[in-house]
């Protein structure tokens, strides 16, 4: 964004700080809507420096990535190796129970 703005300045097109801030907030994806709303309500966009806005957005992005990493780690399940044991004694007990009930 800043590269484009600097190139436009070199070509003679200037934007006010307020216009730049609004352009950035307007182009953010829908998932950023809560953050955009907070910035619009809490800050005076006419005096908000572009650098402060970018810093705030980068901090929010880092926080979102950290939360995603934590959620991924929580979703990983512990698996146990299953083993099959000989269950002859259980079968003998079942047969004895059935025969005693039959009698």
N, C-alpha and C positions, 0 to 999 in steps of 0.2 A: 504494500500500500504506500509506504513512504517513498519507495523507488518511483512509483507512478507519479506521486504528488511532486517529487523533486524534478522529474522529467517535464511535467506540465509547467512548473515554475520556470524552467529553462526556456520553454516555448512561449512564455508570457502569460500563462493562465494562473491566476492566484485564487485560492480559496481561503475563507476566514477559518479560524480555529473551530468555531461553532459548526460550520458546514462540514469540516473534516470529521468531527466527533459524531455528528448525526449520520454521516455516510457510513462510518464504521458500524455504528449501532444498528443501522438499517440493514446491512448486508449479513449480519450474523445469522446462523441457522436457527431453526425453530426451537431446538433444545436449549438455546441460550436465552429464550424469552424472559424467564424469571430474573436473570442477571441484568438484562437490558432494562427491565422495569425498575429494578432496585436502583440502578445507576440514574435513570431518568428522574426518579422521585427524590433521591437523596442528594444529588449533585445539581449544581447550576451549570447546565450545558454550555451556556454562553461564556463561562469563565473556566471551565474544566480544561486543563492542558491536555493535549493529545498524548503526551508521554505518560501522564498519570492514568489516562483511560487505558492505554495499551498495557501498562503495568498491572492494572486491576484485572484486565481480561486474561492476561497470562497467568496471574496468580489463581484465578478461578479455574482456568484450564488445567493447571497442575493439580489443584484440589480434586477436580472431577476425575482425573486419571488415577490419582491415589485411591479414591473411593472405588473405582472400577477394579483396581488391583486387589483391594481388600475383599470385594465381593467375589472375585474369581477364586481367591484362596479359600474363602469360606465354603464355596460350592464343591471344592475337591473333597471327595469322601475317602475314608480309610477303608480299604478292602482287606479281607482276611482270606488266607488260603484255606480252601475247604479240603478236608481229608475224609476218606471213607474208612470206617473201622468195621471190623468183623463184629456183627451183632448176633451171634449165635445164642448168647445167654438171654438176650431180649426175646428172641423167637421162642426159646424153650419156656420162658415165663409166660408168653402169650398163649402157647399151646396148653400149658398147665391151667391157665385161667379159663380158657374155653372149655376144657374137659371138665373142670370142676363145676362150671356153670351148667354144662350139659347134663351132668349126673343129677 
